[in-house]
């Protein structure tokens, strides 16, 4: 029986392809961990097994070898049967995992230790696993009454709450399935999933009992950072048991937890609002309602401790959960007494608790039971994770704390083994697991050769081979330069900060860059420059400037350059709505601080964006170096899709989807479309319509621009990259839907690109790394840490800058094109180099990167003067309100202007 609470992947594909004969057995490994770099396990899955996606056809061989470390540690598989129990608290709603863990600890240590010897491991939700069958009277089920000691009686004299827990045996797990699975002899089924879940619960049990935890990470106060606003950062450790080729591994990484600062709740609230006066939390003394609600969103759900006198005269501490904040102070708030009459909150605490408030005008917290408690009587216990979005102004602090150079990160991970203490864990020992702590896994990676890139006529270097993921535009002209037929500049920065001279310097820098890269523009053309007020109506201002350009030059501009002040995001959104949606003209925004006395390199980067927005092509991969993508007998369309969801707690906000695809034979020129859909739904609702639109654009461009005959304009291959999630309907929608619309017979390959994982690569010696200490761009691994049976690989495609680079994980769900491992790895690597906005290879294929950008810019499709709220703050709505709000987002979503539909407006 599969464990409840664990996600189960959906996939396409099903049966394994005819696999070659199995490779040799796993080579013997001398000693533990560390040793010499292991020879890759080259076994191919047995032909009888079924897989979620495509069964591995073989391993890649291209590229130069590179010995690396991976942040994984080998572990043994238990020998004995694992007993699986379902945990149910029938009378309770869903309880927090932290409380569930405390109840299970009390059950095993205090209530029934004779039954739980040795103790079982619990995931905090529905699953408990035991190394031996629990001796229940009726063998399969037992019920227990559990209360948490230490709380004593509550303020009303009632005893501690009793929780009723029922355990039911649901399955026996034979770990032998894992041994067969990692050897390629077992299908990926529920038995395998449940066994992996059990091992994960085993290794997480000890730290989860000791430290604050969050799903798969736990956090300690060994390394902390105060970032203000009532928040602290704690260093944490992520751990996950993963099957790999020939063995089980534990993937360990460092993580970051954002914690509420422990201590008096009053101090926490003052710090969040950046106030020092203890009376600042009084509405009577001027606390704005807006700030009170902002504070309420910040602390709702936080656990606090309140002190009160017990019936025996002793001082007790009771845990409470903050629900909301009162709108008035303790002295002004009154309630009806049980015995009749009313009393203010401040008077109640003075009379019944003998506690006169220091700040009686301050607001109170309302806890889950409905009681009102003054802020000054509440304490925040340590180690509470803030499970809300980090305030935007604190994002840099979090990144600084989380960012570690590769050498330092690996050192922290190895040091973390002492915190994880697998060897000392009673749970790990009793299940018979041994974790190799002698050192991180050593793997033989390969570094792929980058594609050759072609530039345009007049370039001193017509072709270039990137070096560690980067190159430059010196002495190069765009492959196909665009033309600026007319342009103007609108400045939203104050004229005292960005004056006429600054504007002229910017114009000179930009035109010099246009000239260098080949962008054509009219000679002796002086662009109109206008200073405008960002508080005004942006679209009216831009339309007026465009009209003045027509009066001066006889035709409208095809480029509007906009200079933004600091914090000009609202102006940016309005500008993009006007250009992309309303009127259909290219807009290029620049921050005044960036372009003030900017160097030529800055304007060269701006030119990269301008050229593709106007229909040009910056560079293309040389056909000889990426024949899989540019084979004229097999024209190929590459699609990238993504979905972006609203912030946690934001009810009624939609999700946005995007699909991006190339339209040219060189996979360098892309178009995009986006939609609004049901909130937090991963499946793309209109995938058929969006992909049909992309196919139509591809064939139209090939006929109109590349002059291909209609019968050869259609693609023969579709390579579809989806960001992060596998969907069961991909193949059917693409083949039976979008292709059928255009009468296309194309072979489909579907690849899921995963970024949310914790596998990291580290060079074994400094000489093998790049300047940042990371593995070089093009480092690929498809053995040792890859899936035992599925066709997948990890590829680190970009050169490092700050911190430790993250490789992307590629899982092939469906492959009618029967690509070899080398072919898919090389074509994916090539697509990292055609991202138009930079002269560096990027971390994921360009069409997926573009789809991510298009999703994040979905709010540009709404009238900036409209009433829809896009703020990051969470909104709590009931079901009908949320549905009504969602429908308003659907109705008001405006499509792209036809003039922009064939252009890379999103660059």
N, C-alpha and C positions, 0 to 999 in steps of 0.2 A: 504493500500500500504506500503510495507516495506521501511524503510529509506535507502537512498543511503549512501554509505560510511561505513556502519556497516557490519562486517563479519557475515555470516550466516553459522552455523555449518552443516556439512554433517554427516550422520550417517547411521547405519545399523539397522535392527530390525523393526520398524514400528508399528505393532499393539501391544497393551498391552497384557501381559499374563493374564490368568484368575486370577483376584485378589481376595483375601479374602474380606469379608464384611468390609465396612469402619469402622474405629475406631471411638472413641468418638470425640465430637467436641473439638476445641481448648480450653484448660483450661483458665479460666479467669486469668488475670494478675493484681495483686494488684499494684497500683501506677505506676510509670514510670521507665523503665530500672532497675537500681541497684537492688532493692529488693532481694528476695530469689531466689535461683537457680530454673529456670523454669523446670517443668516436661516436658519431651520430647513430642512433638506433634507426635502422633503415627498413624495418618491417613494413609490409603493405597489408592493410586489413584483409581478413579472409573474405572470400567472395560470398559466403552465405549470410554475412551480417547485414543489418539494415542501419542506415544512418539518417540523422535529421536533415543534413544537407548532402553534399557530394562526398562519396568515399574518396580517400586520398589516392590519386592515381600514381604518385611517385614523389620524389624529392627533387628540389632544385640543385643544380650543380654549378650554375654560372657565378662569376665573381671571384674575387681573391679571398682566400681564407683569413679569418681574423679570430683569434682566441678571445673570448669575453667571459665576464661573470654575469650571471643573472640572479636577481634577488629572490631565489628559491632555494629550498633546502629539502633534501630527500627524506622521506619518511617510510616506515614499513607499514604494511597492511595487517590489521589484527587477524589472528588465527581463529579465534572462537566466534561462535554465533552471537550476534548482537540482537537484543530483544527491544522491540519498538512499542512504546505505549502512547496512547492518546491522552492528553491532559485536558480535563473539562472542569470548569467551575460553573455548574448549572444555574445557580441563582444570580450570577454576576453578568454585567455587561463586560465588554472587552476592557481588561485592566492593562495599565502600563506594564511594559516588559520588566522594568525595574522592580515594581511591586510583585509581579509574578515570581521573579527570581528570589525575592525575600521570603515569599510564602513557601517556595520549594525548599529553600535552605532550612526554614523552620520545620517543615514536614520531615526532611531527611535527618536532621540533627537532633530535633527535640521531640517531635510527635511520635515518629515510628522508626527510630534508628535500627531496631532489630530487623525490620523489613528491608531497609535500604543499606545493606552491608554486603558488598561495597556499594557506595553511593552511585546513583545514576547521574547522567548529564542531561541538562534541560536547556531548550533554546529560548525560554522566556515567552513562548506562545503556546503551541499545541503538542510539541514533540518531546518525549523523554526517552532516552536510550539507556539500557542497562547491560552490563557485561555478563550478568547471569539473570535467569528468570526470577522475578520478584515473588517471594512466597506468600501469595494471596490465599485466603481461605478457600475461595471458589475458583482459584487458579487464573482467571482471566480479568477480574475486575475487583476494585476495592475503593471504598469511600472514606474520606478523612475530614475531620474538622480541624482547621488550622487558624490560629490567631498569632499576631505578631507581638512578642513580649517587649517590654520597655516603654510602651505607650501609656500603660496604666489606664485608669479611668479618665474619661474626657471631662470637659468643663461641666457637663450636666450630671456627672456622677455615674455614667454608664460605663460598663466594663469594655475591654478591648473587643473590636469587631471580630466575629468568627466567619471564616471563609470555608465553604464546603467544596472540597476538591474530589473529583472522581478520576481514577486511572483505569484505562481499559487497554488490554494487550491487543495490538492490531496486526503485528507481523513479527517474523523472525528473519533477520538479515544474515545471509551467509556471505562474508567478505570475499569468498572465492570468486564472486562475480566481478569484483574489481580487478583481481589478478588476470582473469580472462579478458576483461575490457582493455586494460593497458597493454596487453599482448596482441590486441587486434582480433580476438576470437569471440567477442561478446558484443551484442548490439547495445546501443545507448537507450536503455529502457528504464522503467520505473524502479526496478531493483537496483540498478546502477545509481540512479539519482538519489534514492533513499540512502544507500550506503555512503555516498559522498557527503550527503547532509549529516549523517551520523558522525563521521570523522570530523567534520567541521565543528559540530557541537562539542565533541570531545576536547578539541584543542582550545576552544574558546571558553570552556566552563570555568577554569581556574581564574583567568584575568577578569572575566565577567563578574565573578563573585567578589573581587577585590577592588575594582576600579570602575569609574563612570564609563559607560559603553554606548555605542551607537551602531547597531546592526553588526557590522563585521570589524569595527575598530573599537579600541578602548584607549583611555587617556590617563596620563599620570601627571603629577605636579612636579616632576623632576626638572622639567624645562618649561618655563612659562614666560609670557610677555604681557604686560599691562598695556592695552591699546586705548584706554579711556572709554568714556560713554558707558561705564559700568561693566565693561567686558574685559576678559582675560583670554589669552590663547594658551592652550596646553598642547604639548607634544604627545602624539598618540602613535599607536601601532596597529596596522591593518594585517590581518592574517586570513588566509583562505587555502583550504586543501583543494588541489587541482590534479586531475589525471593528466598524465603526459605519456609520451612514447616509452613504454617499458617500465614505468615506475610512477609512484605517487609523489607529489611535491607539495610543500607548503610555501606559498607565495607570501612573503613578508615585506611590508613597506612602511614608511613613516607617514603619519597623517596629522591633521591639525584639528583640534576641537575648540570651538568658540564657547567660552563659559561665562555665565553670570558671575560677577565678583561676589565673593562671600562676605558676610558681615551684615550690619543693619540695613534693612530694606530702604530706610529713609536716605541713607548715604548713596545707595545704588541709584535711586530715583533722581536725586540732586545731580549726580555725576552725569546721568544720561541727558538731562536737560541743561547741562553746563551751568549750574547754579551753585552758589555757595551759601546763601542765606537759608537756614533751615525752615523759615516761614514761606519760602518761595513756592511751596506746594499747596498754597491756599488760594482757592478761587476768589475768596473775599479780598485777598491782597493782590489780585491781578493775574493769577495763572490763567492764560487763555484756554478756552475750551479745545482749540485745535491742538495745543501742546499736551493737554490732559489726555486726549484721545490717542495721540502719538505715543505717550508713555504707557497708556493702557495696552496698546498693541504690543509694545516691547515686553511687558511683564506678565501678560495674561498667560496662564499655564505654568508659571513659576511655582516651585515648592517653597514654602516658608515654614518657619517654626514660630509658634506663639507660646508665651509662658503664661501660666495661670496657677492659682492656688488650688491644690487638690482638696478633696473632702477631708483628708487626714492632716491638712495644714502644710503639707510639703509642696514645693514648687514643681510643677510638671511642665514638660514641653510637648506640644501637640503639633504634628505636621498638618499643614493645610495647603490647598492649591488656590492660587489667585485666579479669580474669574474675571473681575473688572474693577474699575475705580469708581468711587462715589463722585457725584457732581457737586457735593457740598462738604464742608469741614465737619469734624467730629462734634464740635460744639453746636453746629446748626442742624445736624442730623438727629432726628428723634424716631423712636419706635415704640410700639404698643407693648406694654408688659403683660405677661401671662395673667398676673393677678389684677390687671386693670390699670388704667392710667398710662401715661407716656413718660419717656425719659430720653435725654440726649445720650449719644454714644459716649461723649466725654464724661458725663455724670455717672453713667453706668460703670465705667471702669474705675472711677474715683470711689464709688460706694461699694461695689462688690469685690473689687480687687485691691482697693486701697492704693490706687495708682493715679495720681493727678498728672494729667498730660502736660508736657512742656510746650507742645505746639498744638493746641486744641483746634486751631482754625485750619490745620492741614487736612487734606482729603483722606479717606479711608480706603482700604481694600475690601472688596466683597469676595469671600471665599466660596468654595463649592457648595457648602451647606446653606449659603445665604447670609451668614453672619457678617457683620461689619466690624473691622478691626483697624484701629489707628496705625498708620505707617510706622510710627516710632516704637510700636510694641512687636514688630515683626523682624525676624532675622532670616537671612538667606544662607542655607547650609552650603558648604563647599562642593565643588564637583558637579555642578548642574550645567548640562549642555544646553546652549541656546539653539533651538531647532527652527529658528526663523532666518530670513535673509539677513546677512550682515549689512549694516548701514553702508551705502555706497562710499561714503568718505573714509571708511575703515578698510576697504578692499585692498589698498596698497599695503597696509600694515599686515594683513593676513598673508598676502603674497610674499612679502619680505620674510616673514617668519617661516613660511612653508618652503621657500626656495633654498635649496642646498646644492652646492656643486657636487658632481657625481661621486668624487672620492669621499666627501664628507657624508653624503647620503648613505653610501654603502657602509661606511663606518658606523653611522647611527643605527642602521639596520642590524648589523652584526652585534652591536652593543645591546640592541633590543632583545636579543636572545636571552640575556640574563633576566630581563623583566618578564619575558614570556615564560621562562623557567620550565620548559617542557619536561626536563629530567626530574624536576622536583614535583611536578603535578601528579597528585594521586589519581586523577582521572585518566591522564595519558598512560600512566603505568598500568592501571587496572584493565585497560582495554588492550594492553599488549602492543602499544605503538612505540617505536623508537625513532626519534627525530635526530638526524645527523647535524650536529651543531659545530662541526669542525671547520666549516667554511661555506660560502655561497657556491652554488652550482657553477661548474666550468663548462662552457659550451663552445663548439666550433661554429662561429657564424661565418657569413660571406658578405663581402662588400660589392654591390652591383656597380657595373660601369654606367655612368650617367649618359643620357641621350645627348647627341650633338644637336645644338640649336642653330637655326638659320636666321640671319638678319637680312635687311633689305639692300637694294642696289645703292651703291655709294658708300657702303660700310668698308672701313679699312680691314675689319675682320668679319667677313661674311658668315663664317661659322665659328662656334665656340663650344668647348667642352667644359661644363661647370666643374669647379674644384671645391670639393666638400660642400656641395649644395649652394654655391654662390658664384656670381659673375658680375660684371658691370657693363654700363652703357657707353663707356669711353670709346669714341671713334666708331660707333655703330648707329645705323639708321634703322627705323622700324621696318619690319618685313612688308607691311602695307601701311604707309602713313596716311592719316586722315587729312581733311581740309577744314580749317576754320574759315568760314565764309564771312563771318562778322561776329564781334564779341563786345561785351561791356563788363564793367566792374561795379558791383554794389557793395559798399562798405557799411557794416553794422557796428563797427568799433567807433568809439568817440574820436572826433577829428583831432583832438589834442593828443591822443595816443597814437593814432595812425593818420598822419597828415598827408598832404598832397605829395610831398617828397617820398614818403614811404610807399605810397601808391605807385608812383612813377618807377621807383626802384623795383617793386614787385613786377610791374608790367615789363620792364626791361629784362629782368631775370627769366620770366616765363617765355617771352618771345625768343630770347637767346636759346633757351632749351628747345623750343619748338623748331628752331632753325637747325639745331644740332642733330635732332632725331628725325628730321625730314617732314614734320608736320607743316603743311602749306598754309599760309595766311596772306591776306592782301597786303601788298607793299604800301608804304606811306599811310597806313590805317591807324588812326589814333583812337583807341577804344574810349567810349564814354565812361567817366567815373562819377558815381553818385554816392553821397553819404545819406543814410536813411536811419530812422529810429526803429529799433527792434521791437518796440512796444506797439507799433502801428500794424496796419493790415499788410502783411508781407506780399500776398499775391497781387494786391492793387499796386503796391510800390514797384514790384518787378514788371508788371504789365505796363506801367507808365514808363519805366526805363526802356523797355523794349520798343514802345511807341516812339520815344525820342530817338532811338537808334535808327528806326525806319525813316524818320524825318531827316536825319543827318546823312544817312548813307544809302537810302533808297530800298533797303531790304532788312528784314529782322535779323537779329543775331542767332547763330546756331550754338553759341556757348555763352553762358552767364557765369562769371567768376564772382563768388561771394566771399567777403572777408568777415569772419565771425569773431565776436568777443569771447573772453573766457566765460564758460557756463552758457553758451549760446545754443544748447541742444534743441530748445523749442523753435528757435529761428531756423536751425538746420532742417528740422522736420517739416516746417512750413515751406521752405525753399524746395525741398525734394518733392513735396506734394504738388507744388506748382509746376515744377519741371517735368517730373515723371508721369504725373496723373492728369493735371489740368490742361497744360498747353503743349507738352511734348517737346521740350528743348533740353539739351544737355546742361547740367549745372555742375560747377566744381567749387566746393567749399574749402576754404583754408582758414585756420586760426591765425589771428593777427600776430600772436606771439611767435608762431612758427615761421611766418613769411617775412617778418620784420628783419631786414638785413640778412636774409637767408642765403646760404651758399648754393652754388650750381647743382650740387647733388640733390638738394631738396626739390628744386624745380624739375630735375630729371625724373624724380619719383612722381611728381604731379603729372608730368607729361605721359607717363605710363597709363595713368587713369584716363586722362583726357582723350588720348588716341583711340582707345577702345570704345569710349562713350560716343565718339563721333563716327564709329563704324570701321576704324582701322584695325590692323592686327599687329601686335608688337613683335612676336617671334613665333616660329613654328619648329617643332622637332624635325630634324632631318629624316626623310622617309627611310633612308638606309639603316638608321639606328633604331627605328621603332616600326619595323615592317608589319607587325601584328595590327597596329592602329592605322597604317596608311596604305595597306595593300589595295591597289586599285581594283583588283578582281573580287575583293570582299569589303566593299564600303561599310564603314563602321560608325554607328552613332553611340556616343557614351552619355549616359544620363546619370545625374546625381540628385538624390531626393533627401529631404529632411523635414522634421516636424519640431516646432518649438512650443513649449507649454507655458501657461501663466505661472506666476510665483506661487509658492505654497500658501494656502489659505485664501487665495483670491477667487472667490466664487463668482460665477457669471462671466468670467473672462474666457475668450475662446483660445483654442490652439490655432497656430498658423502653419500651413504646409507650403513647400516650395519644390519645384522640379526644374532642373537646369540641364540643358543638353547642347552639344556642339551642333553646328549647322554646316561646317566646312569639312573638307576631306583631310585637313591637317589637325583636327581636334584642338583647335586653338581659339575659335570664335564661338561664343555661346549665347543662347537666349534663355530667358527664364519666365516662369509663370508661378503665381502664388494664389492660395485660397485661404479662406477662413473656415474652420470646422469645429465640431463638438469639442468641448474642453477636455484636455488630458487624454485624448484618444490617439494612440500611436498609429493605428491604421490610417492610411491616407484615403479619405473618402472619395475624392475625385481623381484618383490615379489614372483611370482610363481616359478621362477627358484631357488631363494635363499631358499625358504621354502621347495621345493622338495629336494634340496641338504641337508638341515638339517634333514629331515625325513629319507633320505637314510643313513646318518651317525648314526642316532639314532638306526635304525634297525640293521645296521651292527655291532655296538658296543654291542648291547644286544645279538646278536648271537655269535659274536667272543669272547667277553670278559666275558659276564655274562652267556654264554652258554644256552641261551633261544632257544627253538625250533622256526623255521621260522614262524609257524602259530601263535605264541604268542608274537613275537618280535615287531609287529606293535603297535603304540599307539592307545588307545581307546578314549583318551581325548587330545585335543590341547588347551592349555591356552596361548593366544597371548597377550603380552603387547606391546603397541605402545606408544612411548614417545611423548606426547603433542598434537597429531592431530588425528582426526577421519577421516577415509577414507571409502567411500562408497563401495569400491571393495574388502575389506578384506575378507568377508565371501566367495564370489564367487571364489576368487583366491585360498584361502586355500582349500576349499572343492572340487570345480570343477576342479581346476588346480593341485596343489601340491599333494593332497590326491589321485586324480585319477591316477596320474603318477605311484604311488606305490600300487594302488588298495587297499587303506586304507579306512575304514569306521570309522571315528573318529568324536566325538562330539566336537564342537568348542565353546570356550568362548573367547571373545575379550574385552580387557580392555585398556582404554586410561589412561595413567599416566600423570597428569598435574603438572608442577612445577612452571609455570609462572603465579602465582596468588598471592594475597595479604592477604589471610586468615592466621591469626596467633593465636596460643593458648598461654594462660598465666595462670599459677596456681593461684588460689585465695588466697592461703596463702603460705608463704615461705617453710613451712614444707612439702608441697605437691610437691615442685619442686625438681629437681636434683641439683647437686653442681653448675651448671651454672645458676640456676634460671629458667630453662626451664621445661616444662612438661616432665614427664618421657617417655622413649622409649616405644612405644606400645599404646600411647594415640590415641583413635579413636573416631570420631564423625560422626554419620550418620543421625542425626536429627537436628532440630532447624536451623542450618546454611546450611544444605544439600538441594538438589534440591527437589521441592515439589512433582514431579511425577517420576523422573528418578531414577534408581538404581545407587547410588553413595555414596562415603564416603571420609572423610579426615582421614589420618593415619600418625601420627608423629612417625616414626619407629626408630629413632636414638637418642642417648643421646646427650645433648648439649655440645658444646665446647666453642666457642666464639659467642657472639651476640645472636639473637633470632632464634631458629630453625624454619624451614619452613615445615609444614606437606605437604605430597604429596596428590593430589586429584585424586581419582580413579572413572572413569565413565565406567559403563559396557554397551558396545554397543550391544553385542550379547551374548546369553548364552543358548546353546542347552543342557548344563549339568545341568541346573536348580539348580545352587548352591544357598544355603541360604546365607544371609548376613554374618552370623558367619563364614561359611565355606570359603567364599572368603576373608574375612578380616584376618582370621587365616593363610590361605595358603600364602597370600601376605606377611604377617608379617614374616612367616618362611623364605621366599626367601630373606629377607634383611640380614639373618644371614649366608648365604652360599657364600658371597663375599670373594673370596680366599685371597685377598691381605691384609686383616686386621682381627683383633680379636675384631671388633666392628660391630654392625649392621649398615647398611648404609641407606641413605635417600630414595632410590628407590630400587625396586627389582633387585637382582643381574644381571639377563639377560639384563635388560634395562641399567643398569650401564655399563655393559660390551659393549653393543652396542654403547653407547656414546663414550667409549674409542676407540673402533675400528674405528668409524667415524673420530675422531680427529686425528688418526694416519694414515689417508689415504695417506698423502704425503710420507709415508715410502714405498709406492708401486711404486714410481717413481725413476728412476735412479738419484741419487744425482748429477751426473755430467751432467745431461741433461740441456736443455735450458729453461725449464718451470719455471716461476716465482711464488714462493709461499709467497712472502713478504706480509705484512699486508697492505701496502700502496694501496690506491684505484687507479684503472686504468680506464680512460675514453676512451672507444672504440666505434666506430660506429657499426651498426648491423652486417655487413659482417665480420668485424675484430673479433668481439666477437664470432660469430659462428665458425670462423676458429680456434680461440684459444681454444674454447670449444672442438672442434673435436680433436685437438692435445692432450688435456688432456685425452680424451677417448682412443685414439690410444696408448698412452704411458703408460697407467695404467697396471701394471703387477700383475698377480695373485699370490696368496700365494704358496710357495713351498709345494709340496705334503707331504714332511716329517713333515711339521708344521700343516697340515690341520686337524689332529685329536688332536692337542694339544692346550692348553690355552696360546698361544704365546703372547697374549695381556695383560697378567696379570702383 
